[in-house]
């Protein structure tokens, strides 16, 4: 909004106001805006959630026994704080004429709304069962498919590069795999898949939000580079015009995530719930599709992939043999069952996320 006002009135070359021309400045401003807005509103939102929910989030009956004692009464739906602060920061500092911003916000808020209704159903029923899987996945796939189709329309077509239907491979500078009409389906799977992957990971205090922040930090840099013709050519990446503006959105998520972590650090005062985890995962997938780094996301967000695979393997193997591969799925609960302290699991998973983020960044140069 501020950017559009300044550009509309021709003030972009005035002292200090000329900073608004730079994505890096507006990204930093968005990050700080979301962070301090979270710190300011956090206590009020948590108090309201406490008052409304009373008994807090319903604890999974088959989960680790200590959760029933230690986490009972903690309010959920803290994702509303993340969504509000990142949306305000993004709208305040981004270019409203940029289509990529609106598509990513559509996915973020759409997934957040699905997660909100899921959390509401759990609270109303006083158990860990929310929306039916068919309703929830149907909504996610619909939003993801629309977003993937819209992103496809924004992809550039040049005499040498047609990115509309292409899948780019990390480590290979010239290889593009044509997906044709399958591209929106592929984008849908990436967006919805990562929405649920982050949701599976969100099970311990601070476990999901730090890997999310790390992933968005990596994609803030990727968005800025891919959206800059000079940097993209130097690193031999596929240039996607206007995606640099997504760096502002990513920075807003980082600020909102760090602000939420202030209250979600062990012992958590609030959980993000499906409201936050679905929205953040869907947003991450949408950004990856926009900047043509879907497979790099599988590296950077490898922790989310591993957690999801642990659930798939557990369910599939149990249906086949009536035995379990893991003591409990997702994977972080397996380690809890083995007697690992929550803090040890969380910090070690953070370390894995940092390493995977660095590997993801390395793909930008190793080509």
C-alpha positions as CSV (number, residue, x, y, z in Angstrom):
1,X,0.0,0.0,0.0
2,X,2.7,2.5,1.0
3,X,4.7,1.5,-2.2
4,X,1.7,2.2,-4.4
5,X,0.9,5.5,-2.7
6,X,4.5,6.7,-3.2
7,X,4.8,5.5,-6.8
8,X,1.3,7.0,-7.6
9,X,2.3,10.4,-6.4
10,X,5.7,10.4,-8.0
11,X,7.6,10.5,-4.7
12,X,9.9,7.6,-5.3
13,X,13.0,9.8,-5.8
14,X,12.4,12.0,-2.7
15,X,15.0,11.7,0.2
16,X,14.2,8.6,2.3
17,X,11.1,7.8,0.2
18,X,13.4,6.5,-2.5
19,X,14.1,3.5,-0.2
20,X,10.6,2.2,-1.1
21,X,11.9,1.4,-4.6
22,X,14.0,-1.4,-3.1
23,X,12.5,-4.8,-2.4
24,X,15.2,-5.4,0.3
25,X,14.1,-2.4,2.3
26,X,10.4,-3.2,2.1
27,X,11.1,-6.9,2.9
28,X,13.0,-5.8,6.1
29,X,10.2,-3.4,7.0
30,X,7.6,-6.1,6.5
31,X,9.5,-8.5,8.7
32,X,9.8,-6.0,11.6
33,X,6.2,-4.9,11.2
34,X,4.9,-8.5,11.5
35,X,7.2,-9.3,14.4
36,X,6.4,-6.2,16.5
37,X,2.7,-6.4,15.7
38,X,2.8,-10.0,16.9
39,X,4.4,-9.0,20.2
40,X,1.9,-6.2,20.7
41,X,-1.2,-8.2,19.8
42,X,-0.1,-11.6,21.1
43,X,-1.1,-11.3,24.8
44,X,-4.5,-9.9,23.9
45,X,-5.2,-12.7,21.3
46,X,-4.0,-15.4,23.7
47,X,-6.2,-14.0,26.5
48,X,-9.2,-14.0,24.1
49,X,-8.5,-17.6,23.0
50,X,-8.2,-18.7,26.6
51,X,-11.6,-17.0,27.4
52,X,-13.4,-18.5,24.4
53,X,-11.9,-22.0,24.5
54,X,-11.6,-22.5,28.3
55,X,-10.3,-26.1,28.3
56,X,-8.0,-25.4,25.4
57,X,-7.0,-27.7,22.6
58,X,-8.4,-31.3,22.7
59,X,-5.4,-33.6,23.2
60,X,-5.0,-36.6,21.0
61,X,-6.2,-39.6,23.0
62,X,-3.7,-42.0,21.5
63,X,-0.8,-39.5,21.8
64,X,2.0,-39.5,24.3
65,X,0.6,-39.7,27.8
66,X,2.5,-36.7,29.2
67,X,0.7,-34.4,26.7
68,X,-2.6,-34.9,28.5
69,X,-1.0,-33.6,31.7
70,X,1.4,-31.0,30.4
71,X,-0.4,-29.5,27.4
72,X,-4.0,-29.7,28.5
73,X,-5.6,-26.3,28.7
74,X,-3.3,-24.6,26.2
75,X,-5.4,-22.7,23.6
76,X,-5.2,-23.4,19.9
77,X,-6.0,-21.3,16.8
78,X,-2.9,-19.1,17.5
79,X,-2.5,-19.2,13.7
80,X,-5.0,-16.3,13.6
81,X,-2.2,-14.1,15.0
82,X,0.3,-15.3,12.4
83,X,-2.2,-14.8,9.5
84,X,-3.3,-11.3,10.7
85,X,0.2,-10.0,11.2
86,X,1.7,-11.4,8.0
87,X,-1.3,-10.2,5.9
88,X,-1.1,-6.6,7.4
89,X,2.7,-6.5,6.9
90,X,2.4,-7.8,3.3
91,X,-0.3,-5.4,2.3
92,X,1.4,-2.5,3.9
93,X,4.8,-3.0,2.2
94,X,4.2,-4.8,-1.1
95,X,3.2,-3.7,-4.6
96,X,-0.6,-4.3,-4.9
97,X,-0.3,-4.5,-8.7
98,X,1.8,-7.7,-8.4
99,X,-0.4,-10.8,-9.2
100,X,1.9,-13.2,-7.4
101,X,1.3,-11.5,-4.0
102,X,-2.5,-11.8,-4.3
103,X,-2.3,-15.5,-5.4
104,X,-0.1,-16.4,-2.4
105,X,-2.3,-14.5,-0.1
106,X,-5.3,-16.3,-1.6
107,X,-3.7,-19.7,-0.7
108,X,-2.6,-18.6,2.7
109,X,-5.9,-17.2,3.8
110,X,-7.9,-19.9,2.1
111,X,-5.9,-22.7,3.8
112,X,-6.1,-20.7,7.0
113,X,-9.9,-20.7,6.8
114,X,-10.0,-24.4,6.3
115,X,-7.7,-24.9,9.2
116,X,-9.9,-22.5,11.3
117,X,-13.0,-24.6,10.7
118,X,-11.1,-27.7,11.4
119,X,-9.9,-26.3,14.7
120,X,-13.4,-25.1,15.5
121,X,-14.9,-28.5,14.9
122,X,-12.3,-30.1,17.3
123,X,-13.2,-27.6,20.0
124,X,-16.9,-28.0,19.5
125,X,-16.7,-31.8,19.6
126,X,-14.1,-31.8,22.3
127,X,-12.0,-34.4,20.5
128,X,-9.1,-34.4,18.0
129,X,-11.4,-35.1,15.0
130,X,-12.1,-32.0,13.0
131,X,-13.5,-31.7,9.5
132,X,-14.0,-34.9,7.5
133,X,-11.0,-35.7,5.4
134,X,-13.1,-35.5,2.2
135,X,-14.2,-31.9,3.0
136,X,-10.8,-30.7,4.1
137,X,-8.9,-32.2,1.2
138,X,-11.6,-31.1,-1.2
139,X,-11.2,-27.5,-0.1
140,X,-7.4,-27.7,-0.2
141,X,-7.3,-29.2,-3.7
142,X,-9.8,-26.7,-5.0
143,X,-7.8,-23.7,-3.7
144,X,-4.5,-25.2,-4.8
145,X,-5.7,-26.0,-8.3
146,X,-7.0,-22.5,-8.8
147,X,-3.8,-21.0,-7.5
148,X,-1.6,-23.2,-9.7
149,X,-3.6,-22.3,-12.8
150,X,-3.3,-18.6,-12.0
151,X,0.4,-18.9,-11.4
152,X,0.7,-20.7,-14.7
153,X,-0.8,-17.7,-16.5
154,X,1.8,-15.4,-14.9
155,X,4.7,-17.5,-16.1
156,X,6.8,-15.8,-18.9
157,X,6.8,-17.0,-22.5
158,X,9.8,-15.9,-24.5
159,X,11.4,-17.2,-27.7
160,X,14.0,-19.0,-25.6
161,X,12.1,-19.8,-22.4
162,X,8.5,-21.0,-21.9
163,X,8.1,-21.6,-18.2
164,X,4.3,-22.0,-18.2
165,X,4.2,-25.8,-18.2
166,X,7.8,-26.6,-17.2
167,X,9.4,-28.2,-14.2
168,X,12.9,-27.0,-13.4
169,X,15.4,-29.4,-11.9
170,X,17.9,-28.4,-9.2
171,X,21.6,-28.8,-10.2
172,X,20.8,-28.7,-13.9
173,X,20.8,-25.3,-15.4
174,X,19.2,-26.0,-18.8
175,X,16.9,-29.0,-18.1
176,X,13.2,-28.3,-18.1
177,X,10.6,-31.1,-18.0
178,X,7.4,-30.3,-19.9
179,X,4.3,-31.1,-17.9
180,X,1.8,-29.7,-20.4
181,X,-1.7,-29.7,-19.1
182,X,-0.6,-31.6,-16.1
183,X,1.2,-28.6,-14.6
184,X,-1.8,-27.2,-12.6
185,X,-2.3,-30.7,-11.1
186,X,1.4,-30.9,-10.2
187,X,1.2,-27.4,-8.6
188,X,-1.9,-28.5,-6.7
189,X,-0.2,-31.5,-5.3
190,X,2.8,-29.4,-4.2
191,X,0.7,-26.7,-2.5
192,X,-1.8,-29.0,-0.8
193,X,1.0,-31.5,0.0
194,X,3.1,-29.0,1.9
195,X,0.1,-27.6,3.6
196,X,-0.5,-31.0,5.2
197,X,3.2,-31.8,5.6
198,X,3.6,-28.7,7.9
199,X,0.4,-29.7,9.7
200,X,1.8,-33.2,10.5
201,X,5.0,-31.6,11.8
202,X,3.2,-29.3,14.2
203,X,3.1,-31.5,17.3
204,X,5.6,-30.1,19.8
205,X,6.2,-26.7,21.2
206,X,8.2,-24.7,18.6
207,X,8.8,-27.7,16.4
208,X,7.1,-26.5,13.2
209,X,7.5,-22.8,13.3
210,X,11.3,-22.6,13.3
211,X,11.6,-24.9,10.2
212,X,8.9,-22.8,8.6
213,X,10.9,-19.7,9.3
214,X,14.1,-21.3,7.9
215,X,12.3,-22.4,4.7
216,X,10.8,-19.0,4.1
217,X,14.2,-17.4,4.8
218,X,15.7,-19.5,2.0
219,X,12.7,-18.8,-0.4
220,X,12.9,-15.1,0.4
221,X,16.4,-15.1,-1.1
222,X,15.4,-17.4,-4.0
223,X,12.4,-15.2,-4.8
224,X,14.6,-12.1,-4.9
225,X,17.2,-13.7,-7.1
226,X,14.7,-15.4,-9.5
227,X,12.9,-12.1,-9.9
228,X,16.0,-10.2,-10.7
229,X,17.2,-10.6,-14.3
230,X,20.8,-9.9,-13.6
231,X,21.1,-12.2,-10.6
232,X,19.1,-15.0,-12.3
233,X,21.4,-14.8,-15.4
234,X,24.5,-14.8,-13.3
235,X,23.4,-17.9,-11.3
236,X,22.0,-19.5,-14.5
237,X,18.5,-19.7,-13.0
238,X,15.2,-19.3,-14.9
239,X,14.1,-15.7,-14.6
240,X,10.5,-15.2,-13.5
241,X,9.6,-11.5,-13.7
242,X,7.9,-9.9,-10.7
243,X,8.5,-12.8,-8.3
244,X,11.0,-10.7,-6.4
245,X,8.0,-9.1,-4.7
246,X,7.3,-12.5,-3.0
247,X,10.5,-11.8,-0.9
248,X,8.3,-9.3,0.9
249,X,5.7,-11.9,1.7
250,X,8.3,-14.3,2.8
251,X,9.9,-11.7,5.1
252,X,6.4,-11.0,6.6
253,X,6.0,-14.7,7.3
254,X,9.4,-14.7,9.0
255,X,8.5,-11.8,11.2
256,X,5.1,-13.3,12.1
257,X,6.7,-16.7,12.7
258,X,9.3,-15.2,15.1
259,X,6.6,-13.2,16.9
260,X,4.5,-16.4,17.3
261,X,7.6,-18.3,18.5
262,X,7.9,-15.7,21.3
263,X,4.7,-17.2,22.8
264,X,5.0,-20.8,21.4
265,X,8.5,-21.4,22.9
266,X,8.4,-24.3,25.5
267,X,6.2,-24.4,27.5
268,X,3.9,-23.0,24.8
269,X,1.3,-20.4,25.8
270,X,-0.6,-21.0,22.6
271,X,-0.6,-23.5,19.7
272,X,-0.9,-22.4,16.1
273,X,-3.4,-25.2,15.3
274,X,-4.4,-26.2,11.8
275,X,-5.3,-22.5,11.3
276,X,-1.6,-21.7,11.2
277,X,0.1,-24.9,10.0
278,X,-2.1,-25.5,7.0
279,X,-1.8,-21.8,5.9
280,X,2.0,-21.7,6.3
281,X,2.5,-25.0,4.5
282,X,0.2,-24.0,1.6
283,X,1.9,-20.6,1.3
284,X,5.4,-22.2,1.2
285,X,4.2,-24.6,-1.5
286,X,2.7,-21.7,-3.5
287,X,5.9,-19.6,-3.3
288,X,7.9,-22.6,-4.5
289,X,5.6,-23.1,-7.5
290,X,5.7,-19.4,-8.4
291,X,9.6,-19.3,-8.5
292,X,9.9,-22.7,-10.2
293,X,11.8,-24.3,-7.3
294,X,9.3,-27.0,-6.4
295,X,11.9,-29.7,-6.1
296,X,14.3,-27.5,-4.1
297,X,11.4,-27.1,-1.6
298,X,11.5,-30.9,-1.1
299,X,15.1,-30.4,0.0
300,X,14.6,-27.2,2.1
301,X,11.4,-28.6,3.6
302,X,12.9,-32.1,3.9
303,X,11.9,-32.3,7.5
304,X,8.2,-31.8,6.5
305,X,8.6,-34.5,3.8
306,X,10.1,-36.9,6.3
307,X,7.3,-36.4,8.8
308,X,4.7,-36.9,6.1
309,X,6.4,-40.1,4.9
310,X,6.5,-41.5,8.4
311,X,2.7,-41.2,8.5
312,X,2.2,-42.7,5.1
313,X,4.6,-45.6,5.8
314,X,3.0,-46.2,9.2
315,X,-0.6,-46.3,7.9
316,X,0.2,-48.3,4.8
317,X,2.3,-50.9,6.7
318,X,-0.3,-51.2,9.4
319,X,-3.1,-51.9,6.9
320,X,-1.0,-54.5,5.3
321,X,0.5,-56.3,8.3
322,X,-1.3,-55.0,11.4
323,X,2.1,-54.1,12.8
324,X,3.8,-50.7,13.2
325,X,7.1,-49.5,11.7
326,X,7.3,-46.6,14.2
327,X,6.2,-46.6,17.8
328,X,4.0,-43.7,16.8
329,X,3.6,-41.4,13.8
330,X,4.4,-38.6,12.9
331,X,8.1,-39.2,13.5
332,X,8.6,-36.8,16.4
333,X,6.1,-38.8,18.4
334,X,8.2,-42.0,17.7
335,X,11.2,-40.3,19.5
336,X,8.9,-39.2,22.3
337,X,7.8,-42.8,22.8
338,X,11.5,-43.8,22.9
339,X,12.0,-41.5,25.9
340,X,13.6,-38.5,24.2
341,X,12.9,-35.2,26.0
342,X,10.7,-32.8,24.0
343,X,13.4,-30.1,23.9
344,X,16.0,-32.6,22.5
345,X,13.6,-33.6,19.7
346,X,12.8,-30.0,18.8
347,X,16.3,-28.7,18.8
348,X,17.6,-31.6,16.8
349,X,14.9,-31.2,14.3
350,X,15.8,-27.5,14.1
351,X,19.4,-28.5,13.3
352,X,18.2,-30.8,10.5
353,X,16.1,-28.0,9.1
354,X,19.1,-25.6,9.1
355,X,21.3,-28.1,7.3
356,X,18.6,-28.8,4.7
357,X,18.1,-25.1,4.2
358,X,21.9,-24.7,3.5
359,X,21.8,-27.6,1.0
360,X,18.8,-26.0,-0.7
361,X,20.8,-22.7,-1.0
362,X,23.7,-24.6,-2.4
363,X,21.5,-25.7,-5.4
364,X,21.5,-22.1,-6.6
365,X,25.2,-22.3,-7.3
366,X,25.9,-25.9,-7.9
367,X,24.8,-26.2,-11.5
